[in-house]
């Protein structure tokens, strides 16, 4: 019986092939070893010294490529503190708000706005407070017997709303037409 168990572990698939692993070559251990004296570092120079590593992108004092090429684009600040969370990632939670999401490390501490999205089956009811929720996610939560009291998205300011006709303050005819 014991022989059959040992034979199962021994097979062609469990044999190691020769040459797959090499022993580490010890450097700086005499001329006869092949890597004595300079230990494979060559003669003199910065890279032969201890701690003589060169910073990535350093081109010997010449202006580096990443500094020669101009900058372009910009990083938008609009949704920097916001995060989207999939509903299936929080199905085990019974109460969902910013604090519980941060406590369970679903979102980072710097996050200020969260929106829950996704459609999935939820086994237990959950209460969502103070978080934006998509229509599909809201239906999934309410179907399971949960409640959603989310904050509404901020309305667009009047000065940013596009009108059908441009209103000219100098020409009163346009003002009267736009009022109608």
Buried (B, 14 or more C-beta within 10 A) or exposed (E): EEEEEEEEEEEEEEEEEEEEEEEEEEBEEEEEEEBEEEEEBEEEEEEEEEEEEEEEEEEEEEEBEEEEEEEEEEEEEEEEEEBBBEBEBBBEBEEBBBEBBBEEEBBEEEBEBBBBBBBBEBEEEBBBBEBBBBEBBBEBBBEBEBEBEBEEEEEEEEEEEEEEEEEEEEEEEBEEEEEE
